[in-house]
Amino acid sequence: MKHKTILITGASRGLGLALADHWSPKNSVISISRNPGVKLNPNVYFYSCDLADEPQVMATLKKINKDFPCIDILINNAAILMSVPLGIMKSRDISRMVDVNLKAPMLISKSVFRKMILARSGQIINILSMAPKLAALGDSVYAGTKGGLEAFSRVLNKEGHPYGVHVNNIGLSAYPSRMLEQIVGGNPEKVLSLIPHKQYAPLKEIIAAIEYFIVNNSDIGGQTIYFGGI
């Protein structure tokens, strides 16, 4: 893949950083996250934004729309996970997960979707999770945000298809990241035991799945590829 403009949320670390690192040599990558993270190369354009803060999100999108008249691909990757039973979870933590995991992707998709409709071409890809399928204790809010994002994707894809815009999803089993470390600590078996394939999702296969959607962009939409045998 080359000569594309790709917007990735949460590209300062983890999977988002790995995707930006892979594509930036031959593409322009727009990175949205709270912190810049690792400096990759001049093709990565960083915009600081707290995705839980709607005014910040809207202001950042306004800047991006001014700087980049065309966005070919949007990858909604940023997410936060707090694995706590709902009865003892703080209200502010519920709000933050909903804002970052569900509301922000909706707002960013809306902004980018308009540009893609005018260009009559585009691909939106959301990074989902195995959480809705596993229904693990403590993940009710997180699973709800990811399940909601998948439902949002299916409807938005129907709205975009007549204009050459498609929306698809990657359902991750697990990927090594700081967010995962916060949950499992030094015990990776805690999460791997839940995955039928007993392994982390390989980066090269995540990239291949995303590029599959991008290449096959005339009639594949509203779909989710789940990793890990889930």
N, CA, C and O of each residue as an XYZ file, in Angstrom:
920
protein
N       0.841     -1.191      0.000
C       0.000      0.000      0.000
C       0.878      1.243      0.000
O       1.822      1.343      0.784
N       0.563      2.197     -0.888
C       1.364      3.411     -0.956
C       0.535      4.576     -1.484
O      -0.512      4.396     -2.106
N       1.039      5.769     -1.214
C       0.425      7.030     -1.654
C      -0.990      7.212     -1.093
O      -1.865      7.756     -1.766
N      -1.205      6.753      0.142
C      -2.483      6.928      0.809
C      -2.316      7.889      1.982
O      -1.222      8.047      2.522
N      -3.406      8.518      2.359
C      -3.437      9.310      3.587
C      -4.257      8.529      4.598
O      -5.445      8.277      4.396
N      -3.604      8.149      5.691
C      -4.199      7.231      6.671
C      -4.277      7.928      8.021
O      -3.269      8.422      8.528
N      -5.456      7.969      8.598
C      -5.637      8.537      9.939
C      -5.767      7.388     10.935
O      -6.639      6.531     10.795
N      -4.895      7.376     11.941
C      -4.904      6.322     12.952
C      -5.027      6.957     14.325
O      -4.218      7.814     14.681
N      -6.013      6.559     15.095
C      -6.113      7.040     16.470
C      -5.320      6.113     17.388
O      -5.213      4.911     17.147
N      -4.772      6.700     18.438
C      -3.979      5.893     19.373
C      -2.707      5.368     18.745
O      -2.310      4.231     19.001
N      -2.057      6.192     17.916
C      -0.870      5.727     17.183
C       0.438      6.046     17.891
O       1.506      5.976     17.282
N       0.364      6.394     19.168
C       1.596      6.720     19.892
C       2.227      5.497     20.548
O       3.362      5.558     21.019
N       1.487      4.378     20.579
C       2.029      3.170     21.217
C       1.209      1.960     20.768
O       0.201      2.095     20.075
N       1.661      0.790     21.174
C       0.917     -0.437     20.903
C       0.669     -0.685     19.433
O       1.522     -0.407     18.591
N      -0.508     -1.210     19.130
C      -0.856     -1.550     17.760
C      -0.864     -0.334     16.849
O      -0.374     -0.408     15.722
N      -1.412      0.786     17.314
C      -1.458      1.988     16.488
C      -0.081      2.430     16.048
O       0.115      2.807     14.892
N       0.884      2.387     16.968
C       2.266      2.757     16.640
C       2.850      1.783     15.623
O       3.525      2.195     14.680
N       2.592      0.495     15.814
C       3.118     -0.517     14.895
C       2.553     -0.330     13.484
O       3.276     -0.490     12.500
N       1.275      0.005     13.386
C       0.663      0.239     12.076
C       1.240      1.495     11.422
O       1.534      1.500     10.227
N       1.399      2.551     12.208
C       1.977      3.789     11.678
C       3.404      3.548     11.189
O       3.797      4.045     10.134
N       4.163      2.794     11.949
C       5.544      2.487     11.586
C       5.592      1.690     10.284
O       6.475      1.906      9.454
N       4.655      0.780     10.107
C       4.645     -0.072      8.911
C       4.283      0.723      7.658
O       4.908      0.543      6.613
N       3.286      1.597      7.749
C       2.771      2.259      6.548
C       3.409      3.607      6.243
O       3.363      4.055      5.097
N       4.000      4.265      7.229
C       4.462      5.636      7.024
C       5.592      5.796      5.994
O       5.688      6.863      5.388
N       6.444      4.800      5.768
C       7.484      5.031      4.750
C       6.938      5.355      3.359
O       7.580      6.087      2.606
N       5.762      4.824      3.004
C       5.225      5.025      1.657
C       3.871      5.743      1.641
O       3.244      5.886      0.591
N       3.432      6.189      2.819
C       2.136      6.849      2.930
C       2.224      8.010      3.919
O       3.183      8.118      4.683
N       1.221      8.866      3.893
C       1.109      9.917      4.910
C       0.214      9.395      6.025
O      -0.912      8.965      5.777
N       0.719      9.434      7.250
C      -0.023      8.913      8.393
C      -0.332     10.054      9.360
O       0.564     10.763      9.818
N      -1.609     10.212      9.657
C      -2.055     11.195     10.647
C      -2.265     10.459     11.957
O      -3.047      9.510     12.027
N      -1.574     10.893     12.981
C      -1.645     10.246     14.293
C      -2.396     11.136     15.275
O      -2.032     12.295     15.475
N      -3.447     10.592     15.886
C      -4.175     11.306     16.935
C      -4.008     10.543     18.247
O      -4.396      9.379     18.344
N      -3.440     11.184     19.236
C      -3.315     10.584     20.572
C      -2.968     11.684     21.564
O      -2.671     12.814     21.178
N      -3.008     11.344     22.824
C      -2.720     12.353     23.857
C      -1.260     12.744     23.855
O      -0.927     13.905     24.096
N      -0.368     11.776     23.581
C       1.065     12.016     23.605
C       1.682     11.615     22.272
O       1.174     10.705     21.617
N       2.765     12.271     21.852
C       3.358     11.967     20.555
C       3.997     10.598     20.450
O       4.037     10.015     19.367
N       4.503     10.070     21.573
C       5.147      8.764     21.532
C       6.447      8.806     20.760
O       7.154      9.813     20.776
N       6.766      7.712     20.083
C       8.023      7.581     19.353
C       7.951      8.369     18.051
O       6.957      8.290     17.330
N       8.991      9.122     17.752
C       9.059      9.841     16.483
C       9.470      8.855     15.402
O      10.550      8.270     15.478
N       8.627      8.664     14.400
C       8.884      7.659     13.375
C       9.629      8.268     12.186
O      10.827      8.034     12.030
N       8.951      9.034     11.360
C       9.595      9.678     10.222
C       8.747     10.883      9.803
O       7.651     11.076     10.330
N       9.239     11.689      8.865
C       8.513     12.916      8.500
C       7.125     12.683      7.899
O       6.346     13.628      7.781
N       6.808     11.464      7.524
C       5.492     11.182      6.945
C       4.403     10.995      7.998
O       3.238     10.800      7.651
N       4.770     11.053      9.285
C       3.790     10.917     10.361
C       3.500     12.306     10.929
O       4.407     13.013     11.368
N       2.226     12.681     10.913
C       1.800     14.010     11.375
C       0.982     13.843     12.650
O      -0.112     13.280     12.632
N       1.528     14.339     13.750
C       0.919     14.114     15.063
C       0.006     15.260     15.473
O       0.355     16.432     15.334
N      -1.181     14.897     15.986
C      -2.134     15.856     16.546
C      -2.482     15.409     17.963
O      -3.022     14.322     18.170
N      -2.167     16.256     18.923
C      -2.441     15.932     20.320
C      -3.919     16.139     20.625
O      -4.492     17.185     20.321
N      -4.530     15.111     21.238
C      -5.953     15.213     21.535
C      -6.355     14.174     22.566
O      -5.985     13.005     22.458
N      -7.106     14.600     23.556
C      -7.717     13.681     24.506
C      -9.066     13.271     23.925
O      -9.993     14.079     23.871
N      -9.176     12.036     23.499
C     -10.384     11.574     22.816
C     -11.603     11.508     23.724
O     -12.717     11.293     23.246
N     -11.412     11.689     25.018
C     -12.545     11.738     25.940
C     -13.123     13.140     26.058
O     -14.155     13.340     26.699
N     -12.463     14.103     25.446
C     -12.860     15.509     25.530
C     -13.443     15.931     24.184
O     -12.697     16.181     23.238
N     -14.780     16.013     24.092
C     -15.425     16.300     22.802
C     -14.965     17.619     22.185
O     -14.686     17.640     20.986
N     -14.870     18.723     22.936
C     -14.392     19.962     22.316
C     -12.992     19.816     21.704
O     -12.710     20.363     20.638
N     -12.115     19.064     22.401
C     -10.784     18.812     21.847
C     -10.868     18.007     20.564
O     -10.171     18.301     19.592
N     -11.712     17.000     20.558
C     -11.870     16.156     19.370
C     -12.333     17.002     18.190
O     -11.778     16.899     17.096
N     -13.337     17.830     18.406
C     -13.877     18.641     17.314
C     -12.853     19.651     16.812
O     -12.745     19.878     15.607
N     -12.102     20.258     17.725
C     -11.077     21.225     17.326
C      -9.962     20.545     16.539
O      -9.453     21.096     15.564
N      -9.589     19.342     16.973
C      -8.537     18.597     16.276
C      -8.991     18.196     14.882
O      -8.225     18.298     13.924
N     -10.228     17.742     14.765
C     -10.757     17.362     13.457
C     -10.806     18.565     12.512
O     -10.569     18.428     11.311
N     -11.109     19.724     13.053
C     -11.132     20.938     12.233
C      -9.740     21.224     11.666
O      -9.607     21.588     10.498
N      -8.710     21.059     12.489
C      -7.336     21.264     12.031
C      -6.964     20.253     10.962
O      -6.371     20.602      9.941
N      -7.318     18.996     11.204
C      -6.964     17.938     10.249
C      -7.663     18.161      8.914
O      -7.056     17.994      7.856
N      -8.932     18.536      8.963
C      -9.669     18.787      7.720
C      -9.048     19.927      6.918
O      -9.078     19.920      5.688
N      -8.489     20.900      7.621
C      -7.823     22.017      6.943
C      -6.499     21.575      6.336
O      -6.145     21.991      5.232
N      -5.768     20.729      7.063
C      -4.429     20.312      6.620
C      -4.461     19.203      5.565
O      -3.561     19.103      4.730
N      -5.501     18.376      5.612
C      -5.571     17.232      4.706
C      -6.928     17.216      3.997
O      -7.920     16.775      4.578
N      -6.981     17.688      2.759
C      -8.252     17.717      2.037
C      -8.827     16.340      1.737
O     -10.029     16.203      1.510
N      -7.974     15.319      1.733
C      -8.430     13.961      1.435
C      -7.858     12.977      2.444
O      -6.659     12.991      2.721
N      -8.706     12.133      2.988
C      -8.271     11.029      3.850
C      -8.805      9.746      3.230
O     -10.013      9.590      3.049
N      -7.906      8.836      2.909
C      -8.280      7.595      2.232
C      -8.738      6.515      3.199
O      -9.654      5.749      2.902
N      -8.091      6.460      4.364
C      -8.341      5.364      5.305
C      -8.385      5.918      6.720
O      -7.525      6.706      7.115
N      -9.380      5.508      7.472
C      -9.469      5.834      8.901
C      -9.419      4.539      9.688
O     -10.190      3.616      9.423
N      -8.509      4.466     10.660
C      -8.438      3.306     11.553
C      -8.707      3.790     12.969
O      -7.863      4.436     13.590
N      -9.892      3.471     13.468
C     -10.252      3.803     14.845
C      -9.668      2.735     15.761
O     -10.264      1.679     15.975
N      -8.494      3.034     16.293
C      -7.744      2.055     17.082
C      -7.730      2.374     18.574
O      -7.703      1.459     19.397
N      -7.748      3.650     18.935
C      -7.606      4.048     20.336
C      -8.722      3.475     21.196
O      -9.887      3.464     20.798
N      -8.352      3.001     22.374
C      -9.339      2.469     23.318
C      -8.728      2.417     24.706
O      -7.507      2.373     24.860
N      -9.585      2.423     25.711
C      -9.133      2.202     27.079
C      -9.969      1.082     27.681
O     -11.150      0.921     27.372
N      -9.324      0.317     28.545
C      -9.974     -0.828     29.186
C      -9.770     -0.752     30.690
O      -8.640     -0.703     31.175
N     -10.868     -0.744     31.414
C     -10.847     -0.858     32.871
C     -11.706     -2.060     33.220
O     -12.931     -2.016     33.106
N     -11.068     -3.112     33.638
C     -11.779     -4.355     33.925
C     -12.195     -4.380     35.395
O     -11.445     -4.829     36.262
N     -13.399     -3.891     35.650
C     -13.926     -3.760     37.013
C     -15.416     -4.090     36.983
O     -16.120     -3.616     36.092
N     -15.921     -4.889     37.929
C     -17.364     -5.149     37.970
C     -18.158     -3.847     38.009
O     -17.764     -2.895     38.683
N     -19.261     -3.807     37.297
C     -20.020     -2.573     37.148
C     -20.441     -1.987     38.495
O     -20.455     -0.767     38.656
N     -20.780     -2.831     39.454
C     -21.269     -2.363     40.740
C     -20.286     -1.500     41.505
O     -20.694     -0.680     42.328
N     -18.996     -1.669     41.247
C     -17.993     -0.880     41.965
C     -17.198      0.033     41.023
O     -16.251      0.691     41.455
N     -17.577      0.075     39.743
C     -16.881      0.947     38.809
C     -17.334      2.393     39.021
O     -18.519      2.655     39.225
N     -16.387      3.323     38.972
C     -16.694      4.737     39.148
C     -17.399      5.276     37.906
O     -17.107      4.865     36.783
N     -18.320      6.189     38.124
C     -19.087      6.766     37.008
C     -18.182      7.450     36.001
O     -18.424      7.384     34.796
N     -17.143      8.104     36.488
C     -16.244      8.799     35.555
C     -15.481      7.814     34.680
O     -15.133      8.132     33.542
N     -15.219      6.617     35.206
C     -14.533      5.602     34.400
C     -15.468      5.036     33.329
O     -15.041      4.738     32.214
N     -16.742      4.892     33.681
C     -17.729      4.468     32.680
C     -17.785      5.502     31.558
O     -17.738      5.153     30.378
N     -17.886      6.763     31.932
C     -17.984      7.840     30.945
C     -16.750      7.890     30.053
O     -16.862      8.069     28.840
N     -15.588      7.734     30.649
C     -14.352      7.819     29.856
C     -14.268      6.677     28.842
O     -13.875      6.897     27.697
N     -14.631      5.466     29.250
C     -14.600      4.348     28.300
C     -15.576      4.561     27.160
O     -15.246      4.319     25.999
N     -16.773      5.013     27.487
C     -17.775      5.270     26.444
C     -17.295      6.382     25.508
O     -17.445      6.284     24.290
N     -16.720      7.432     26.081
C     -16.266      8.565     25.267
C     -15.124      8.174     24.325
O     -15.145      8.525     23.145
N     -14.136      7.455     24.839
C     -12.960      7.108     24.035
C     -13.249      5.950     23.077
O     -12.857      5.997     21.911
N     -13.928      4.920     23.564
C     -14.098      3.694     22.783
C     -15.244      3.754     21.788
O     -15.225      3.048     20.780
N     -16.240      4.584     22.056
C     -17.436      4.584     21.207
C     -17.758      5.972     20.634
O     -17.925      6.125     19.424
N     -17.845      6.975     21.507
C     -18.250      8.301     21.017
C     -17.198      8.915     20.097
O     -17.534      9.448     19.039
N     -15.925      8.844     20.495
C     -14.868      9.430     19.661
C     -14.807      8.788     18.277
O     -14.719      9.513     17.286
N     -14.850      7.449     18.166
C     -14.885      6.856     16.818
C     -16.073      7.325     15.991
O     -15.959      7.494     14.777
N     -17.215      7.536     16.643
C     -18.376      8.033     15.914
C     -18.134      9.453     15.397
O     -18.434      9.753     14.241
N     -17.598     10.315     16.243
C     -17.355     11.700     15.838
C     -16.295     11.784     14.741
O     -16.447     12.533     13.776
N     -15.228     11.016     14.899
C     -14.155     11.033     13.897
C     -14.651     10.425     12.586
O     -14.352     10.936     11.506
N     -15.407      9.333     12.686
C     -15.966      8.716     11.476
C     -16.877      9.691     10.743
O     -16.850      9.766      9.515
N     -17.678     10.431     11.487
C     -18.574     11.404     10.861
C     -17.792     12.421     10.053
O     -18.141     12.720      8.911
N     -16.727     12.954     10.650
C     -15.921     13.970      9.978
C     -15.266     13.408      8.721
O     -15.304     14.031      7.660
N     -14.667     12.231      8.848
C     -13.953     11.628      7.722
C     -14.935     11.110      6.671
O     -14.669     11.190      5.472
N     -16.066     10.583      7.127
C     -17.075     10.015      6.234
C     -17.539     11.051      5.204
O     -17.714     10.731      4.028
N     -17.732     12.273      5.649
C     -18.168     13.334      4.734
C     -17.161     13.544      3.610
O     -17.538     13.692      2.448
N     -15.867     13.556      3.966
C     -14.823     13.748      2.960
C     -14.784     12.560      1.997
O     -14.595     12.731      0.793
N     -14.963     11.363      2.541
C     -14.929     10.170      1.701
C     -16.120     10.126      0.742
O     -15.988      9.712     -0.409
N     -17.276     10.557      1.230
C     -18.470     10.586      0.378
C     -18.235     11.501     -0.827
O     -18.577     11.154     -1.957
N     -17.647     12.669     -0.570
C     -17.362     13.608     -1.658
C     -16.358     13.022     -2.640
O     -16.453     13.250     -3.846
N     -15.390     12.261     -2.115
C     -14.382     11.635     -2.975
C     -14.897     10.349     -3.611
O     -14.279      9.804     -4.526
N     -16.049      9.867     -3.110
C     -16.652      8.607     -3.559
C     -15.682      7.439     -3.425
O     -15.620      6.552     -4.276
N     -14.935      7.467     -2.342
C     -13.973      6.403     -2.061
C     -13.483      6.537     -0.624
O     -13.278      7.647     -0.134
N     -13.300      5.417      0.042
C     -12.738      5.459      1.389
C     -13.000      4.188      2.156
O     -13.904      3.418      1.832
N     -12.195      3.980      3.180
C     -12.316      2.794      4.014
C     -12.175      3.193      5.481
O     -11.189      3.819      5.870
N     -13.157      2.829      6.282
C     -13.083      3.023      7.728
C     -12.963      1.653      8.368
O     -13.764      0.758      8.097
N     -11.964      1.494      9.213
C     -11.731      0.208      9.872
C     -11.646      0.439     11.369
O     -10.839      1.238     11.845
N     -12.484     -0.265     12.098
C     -12.512     -0.151     13.556
C     -11.829     -1.356     14.186
O     -12.045     -2.495     13.771
N     -11.010     -1.094     15.182
C     -10.357     -2.170     15.918
C     -11.265     -2.565     17.079
O     -11.439     -1.813     18.038
N     -11.834     -3.754     16.970
C     -12.744     -4.262     17.993
C     -12.000     -5.185     18.954
O     -10.772     -5.145     19.036
N     -12.739     -6.003     19.672
C     -12.164     -6.829     20.725
C     -12.939     -8.136     20.863
O     -14.088     -8.253     20.437
N     -12.277     -9.106     21.469
C     -12.942    -10.375     21.763
C     -13.891    -10.237     22.950
O     -14.661    -11.156     23.228
N     -13.851     -9.108     23.653
C     -14.606     -8.952     24.899
C     -16.100     -9.236     24.766
O     -16.650     -9.925     25.626
N     -16.795     -8.734     23.720
C     -18.232     -9.022     23.637
C     -18.537    -10.511     23.494
O     -19.566    -10.984     23.978
N     -17.646    -11.249     22.833
C     -17.877    -12.681     22.651
C     -17.529    -13.483     23.910
O     -18.190    -14.473     24.223
N     -16.496    -13.052     24.622
C     -16.075    -13.793     25.819
C     -16.956    -13.499     27.027
O     -17.155    -14.365     27.879
N     -17.485    -12.278     27.103
C     -18.335    -11.868     28.228
C     -17.669    -12.140     29.568
O     -18.278    -12.707     30.475
N     -16.394    -11.724     29.679
C     -15.636    -11.953     30.908
C     -16.117    -11.022     32.019
O     -16.518     -9.887     31.763
N     -16.070    -11.517     33.251
C     -16.457    -10.714     34.404
C     -15.614     -9.448     34.476
O     -14.396     -9.499     34.304
N     -16.252     -8.324     34.729
C     -15.549     -7.055     34.847
C     -15.465     -6.266     33.552
O     -15.049     -5.108     33.556
N     -15.863     -6.893     32.430
C     -15.717     -6.234     31.134
C     -17.041     -5.740     30.560
O     -17.137     -5.513     29.354
N     -18.049     -5.571     31.385
C     -19.377     -5.224     30.854
C     -19.361     -3.913     30.073
O     -19.922     -3.844     28.979
N     -18.733     -2.879     30.612
C     -18.726     -1.575     29.936
C     -17.833     -1.625     28.703
O     -18.227     -1.160     27.634
N     -16.651     -2.179     28.842
C     -15.721     -2.283     27.708
C     -16.353     -3.097     26.579
O     -16.318     -2.687     25.418
N     -16.923     -4.239     26.917
C     -17.573     -5.076     25.908
C     -18.741     -4.333     25.268
O     -18.972     -4.452     24.065
N     -19.474     -3.569     26.070
C     -20.589     -2.801     25.539
C     -20.142     -1.764     24.530
O     -20.810     -1.555     23.517
N     -19.007     -1.104     24.796
C     -18.514     -0.097     23.850
C     -18.068     -0.739     22.549
O     -18.316     -0.201     21.470
N     -17.411     -1.889     22.646
C     -16.924     -2.551     21.436
C     -18.072     -3.179     20.645
O     -18.069     -3.155     19.414
N     -19.050     -3.737     21.352
C     -20.224     -4.270     20.675
C     -21.008     -3.168     19.988
O     -21.515     -3.352     18.882
N     -21.105     -2.028     20.646
C     -21.790     -0.882     20.056
C     -21.083     -0.369     18.821
O     -21.726      0.031     17.851
N     -19.748     -0.378     18.855
C     -18.974      0.082     17.706
C     -19.165     -0.841     16.501
O     -19.195     -0.384     15.358
N     -19.293     -2.137     16.766
C     -19.530     -3.076     15.668
C     -20.901     -2.838     15.035
O     -21.027     -2.858     13.811
N     -21.924     -2.614     15.853
C     -23.263     -2.335     15.331
C     -23.259     -1.029     14.537
O     -23.862     -0.946     13.467
N     -22.582     -0.019     15.061
C     -22.438      1.258     14.361
C     -21.816      1.055     12.985
O     -22.243      1.669     12.007
N     -20.804      0.190     12.915
C     -20.091     -0.059     11.666
C     -21.002     -0.639     10.598
O     -20.943     -0.240      9.435
N     -21.839     -1.577     10.997
C     -22.706     -2.238     10.025
C     -23.683     -1.253      9.390
O     -23.922     -1.297      8.183
N     -24.244     -0.370     10.204
C     -25.194      0.604      9.667
C     -24.479      1.663      8.831
O     -24.951      2.024      7.754
N     -23.344      2.161      9.321
C     -22.610      3.181      8.578
C     -22.150      2.636      7.228
O     -22.133      3.362      6.234
N     -21.778      1.366      7.195
C     -21.376      0.765      5.926
C     -22.506      0.814      4.896
O     -22.265      1.067      3.716
N     -23.740      0.570      5.348
C     -24.879      0.641      4.433
C     -25.066      2.057      3.903
O     -25.448      2.250      2.749
N     -24.798      3.041      4.748
C     -24.926      4.427      4.320
C     -23.825      4.806      3.324
O     -24.043      5.623      2.429
N     -22.654      4.210      3.488
C     -21.517      4.585      2.651
C     -21.381      3.818      1.351
O     -20.805      4.328      0.390
N     -21.902      2.597      1.304
C     -21.682      1.744      0.127
C     -22.084      2.393     -1.204
O     -21.330      2.281     -2.171
N     -23.231      3.063     -1.295
C     -23.594      3.667     -2.591
C     -22.591      4.701     -3.087
O     -22.598      5.060     -4.264
N     -21.731      5.177     -2.196
C     -20.759      6.216     -2.552
C     -19.323      5.686     -2.561
O     -18.374      6.470     -2.596
N     -19.161      4.366     -2.529
C     -17.828      3.789     -2.577
C     -17.077      3.812     -1.259
O     -15.857      3.650     -1.234
N     -17.798      4.012     -0.165
C     -17.179      4.054      1.159
C     -17.624      2.829      1.947
O     -18.818      2.544      2.040
N     -16.657      2.101      2.517
C     -16.997      0.886      3.244
C     -16.412      0.906      4.653
O     -15.372      1.513      4.906
N     -17.103      0.231      5.554
C     -16.710      0.185      6.964
C     -16.590     -1.278      7.379
O     -17.530     -2.057      7.220
N     -15.439     -1.638      7.904
C     -15.180     -3.006      8.352
C     -14.462     -2.986      9.691
O     -14.070     -1.928     10.183
N     -14.296     -4.162     10.273
C     -13.734     -4.256     11.620
C     -12.704     -5.370     11.733
O     -12.766     -6.379     11.031
N     -11.757     -5.154     12.635
C     -10.816     -6.195     13.045
C     -11.121     -6.527     14.498
O     -10.995     -5.670     15.373
N     -11.520     -7.766     14.759
C     -11.817     -8.192     16.120
C     -10.588     -8.836     16.742
O     -10.324    -10.018     16.524
N      -9.839     -8.064     17.514
C      -8.591     -8.567     18.087
C      -8.843     -9.535     19.240
O      -9.744     -9.340     20.055
N      -8.038    -10.562     19.284
C      -8.027    -11.439     20.462
C      -7.237    -10.713     21.550
O      -7.800    -10.276     22.553
N      -5.938    -10.592     21.340
C      -5.080     -9.822     22.262
C      -3.835     -9.408     21.499
O      -3.367    -10.119     20.611
N      -3.308     -8.246     21.860
C      -2.085     -7.744     21.235
C      -1.242     -7.120     22.344
O      -1.767     -6.362     23.160
N       0.064     -7.427     22.387
C       0.909     -6.889     23.459
C       0.879     -5.365     23.476
O       1.228     -4.725     22.484
N       0.469     -4.789     24.587
C       0.368     -3.342     24.696
C       0.351     -2.952     26.166
O       0.207     -3.803     27.043
N       0.498     -1.660     26.426
C       0.444     -1.171     27.804
C      -0.930     -1.412     28.416
O      -1.050     -1.711     29.604
N      -1.981     -1.275     27.577
C      -3.333     -1.521     28.077
C      -3.486     -2.956     28.551
O      -4.089     -3.210     29.593
N      -2.938     -3.893     27.786
C      -3.015     -5.298     28.174
C      -2.200     -5.561     29.438
O      -2.624     -6.322     30.308
N      -1.045     -4.939     29.535
C      -0.191     -5.121     30.712
C      -0.896     -4.665     31.980
O      -0.712     -5.258     33.043
N      -1.702     -3.616     31.874
C      -2.433     -3.126     33.041
C      -3.420     -4.163     33.567
O      -3.752     -4.169     34.752
N      -3.883     -5.034     32.682
C      -4.864     -6.041     33.076
C      -4.213     -7.325     33.554
O      -4.610     -7.887     34.574
N      -3.194     -7.797     32.804
C      -2.608     -9.115     33.115
C      -1.346     -9.022     33.944
O      -0.920    -10.015     34.534
N      -0.728     -7.824     34.002
C       0.513     -7.683     34.746
C       1.594     -8.578     34.177
O       1.832     -8.575     32.969
N       2.245     -9.337     35.024
C       3.287    -10.257     34.572
C       2.770    -11.652     34.324
O       3.547    -12.607     34.305
N       1.470    -11.788     34.132
C       0.860    -13.104     33.934
C       0.080    -13.147     32.612
O      -1.150    -13.086     32.616
N       0.803    -13.253     31.470
C       0.119    -13.273     30.171
C      -0.823    -14.452     30.003
O      -1.751    -14.390     29.197
N      -0.598    -15.532     30.755
C      -1.471    -16.705     30.647
C      -2.899    -16.370     31.059
O      -3.843    -17.073     30.700
N      -3.043    -15.290     31.818
C      -4.377    -14.880     32.270
C      -5.289    -14.593     31.098
O      -6.476    -14.916     31.135
N      -4.735    -13.982     30.045
C      -5.550    -13.684     28.868
C      -5.414    -14.761     27.800
O      -6.386    -15.080     27.116
N      -4.214    -15.326     27.649
C      -4.006    -16.340     26.614
C      -4.858    -17.577     26.854
O      -5.236    -18.266     25.906
N      -5.161    -17.861     28.111
C      -5.989    -19.029     28.422
C      -7.414    -18.875     27.911
O      -8.131    -19.862     27.751
N      -7.825    -17.629     27.655
C      -9.179    -17.369     27.162
C      -9.283    -17.490     25.643
O     -10.381    -17.591     25.095
N      -8.129    -17.481     24.965
C      -8.096    -17.463     23.503
C      -7.925    -18.885     22.978
O      -6.967    -19.559     23.359
N      -8.815    -19.361     22.122
C      -8.687    -20.730     21.597
C      -7.323    -21.017     20.974
O      -6.796    -22.116     21.147
N      -6.740    -20.062     20.255
C      -5.444    -20.289     19.604
C      -4.259    -20.123     20.557
O      -3.125    -20.422     20.184
N      -4.504    -19.653     21.774
C      -3.464    -19.523     22.814
C      -2.265    -18.693     22.369
O      -1.124    -19.032     22.682
N      -2.517    -17.606     21.639
C      -1.417    -16.740     21.212
C      -1.930    -15.327     20.992
O      -3.129    -15.099     20.839
N      -0.978    -14.366     20.980
C      -1.320    -12.997     20.645
C      -1.553    -12.891     19.138
O      -0.998    -13.671     18.363
N      -2.360    -11.941     18.734
C      -2.606    -11.721     17.307
C      -1.321    -11.236     16.647
O      -0.752    -10.241     17.095
N      -0.841    -11.908     15.595
C       0.405    -11.496     14.922
C       0.212    -10.191     14.148
O      -0.777    -10.024     13.434
N       1.154     -9.281     14.294
C       1.063     -7.991     13.620
C       0.932     -8.160     12.117
O       0.120     -7.481     11.488
N       1.724     -9.059     11.530
C       1.693     -9.202     10.071
C       0.313     -9.650      9.585
O      -0.094     -9.292      8.480
N      -0.406    -10.423     10.391
C      -1.738    -10.868      9.986
C      -2.784     -9.774     10.204
O      -3.764     -9.695      9.463
N      -2.580     -8.941     11.208
C      -3.466     -7.790     11.404
C      -3.332     -6.854     10.210
O      -4.332     -6.398      9.655
N      -2.085     -6.568      9.816
C      -1.834     -5.710      8.660
C      -2.456     -6.319      7.405
O      -3.099     -5.618      6.624
N      -2.263     -7.626      7.216
C      -2.796     -8.298      6.030
C      -4.319     -8.218      5.990
O      -4.903     -8.041      4.921
N      -4.965     -8.347      7.150
C      -6.431     -8.288      7.204
C      -6.925     -6.891      6.856
O      -7.897     -6.740      6.116
N      -6.261     -5.869      7.387
C      -6.645     -4.494      7.079
C      -6.459     -4.215      5.587
O      -7.332     -3.627      4.948
N      -5.323     -4.637      5.039
C      -5.057     -4.393      3.632
C      -6.004     -5.200      2.739
O      -6.299     -4.783      1.619
N      -6.475     -6.334      3.215
C      -7.475     -7.104      2.478
C      -8.742     -6.279      2.282
O      -9.301     -6.238      1.186
N      -9.189     -5.627      3.342
C     -10.367     -4.768      3.233
C     -10.118     -3.614      2.262
O     -10.992     -3.254      1.474
N      -8.919     -3.043      2.329
C      -8.607     -1.881      1.499
C      -8.546     -2.252      0.023
O      -9.029     -1.502     -0.825
N      -7.958     -3.399     -0.289
C      -7.842     -3.835     -1.678
C      -9.193     -4.281     -2.231
O      -9.539     -3.959     -3.368
N      -9.945     -5.012     -1.439
C     -11.243     -5.523     -1.879
C     -12.338     -4.554     -1.433
O     -13.095     -4.826     -0.501
N     -12.397     -3.435     -2.118
C     -13.201     -2.316     -1.618
C     -14.446     -2.017     -2.446
O     -14.985     -0.914     -2.360
N     -14.912     -2.968     -3.239
C     -16.116     -2.691     -4.024
C     -17.373     -3.319     -3.435
O     -18.473     -2.800     -3.621
N     -17.211     -4.446     -2.717
C     -18.425     -5.114     -2.215
C     -18.233     -5.799     -0.862
O     -19.103     -6.555     -0.430
N     -17.120     -5.550     -0.194
C     -16.902     -6.126      1.134
C     -17.029     -5.013      2.162
O     -16.186     -4.119      2.231
N     -18.083     -5.075      2.956
C     -18.324     -4.045      3.956
C     -19.211     -4.570      5.065
O     -19.939     -5.546      4.884
N     -19.146     -3.925      6.202
C     -19.936     -4.350      7.350
C     -19.473     -5.661      7.950
O     -20.236     -6.339      8.638
N     -18.215     -6.023      7.690
C     -17.697     -7.316      8.121
C     -16.711     -7.171      9.275
O     -16.115     -6.111      9.465
N     -16.546     -8.240     10.037
C     -15.588     -8.301     11.122
C     -14.753     -9.562     10.993
O     -15.297    -10.664     10.912
N     -13.438     -9.408     10.972
C     -12.516    -10.551     11.012
C     -12.039    -10.700     12.450
O     -11.370     -9.815     12.984
N     -12.384    -11.819     13.073
C     -11.943    -12.076     14.438
C     -10.676    -12.926     14.443
O     -10.547    -13.882     13.678
N      -9.755    -12.561     15.312
C      -8.505    -13.299     15.477
C      -8.613    -14.281     16.647
O      -9.507    -14.175     17.486
N      -7.706    -15.213     16.683
C      -7.576    -16.110     17.830
C      -8.506    -17.288     17.856
O      -8.545    -18.014     18.849
N      -9.271    -17.508     16.781
C     -10.188    -18.648     16.766
C     -11.445    -18.411     17.572
O     -12.143    -19.353     17.946
N     -11.733    -17.130     17.841
C     -12.900    -16.794     18.663
C     -14.185    -16.876     17.845
O     -15.269    -16.626     18.372
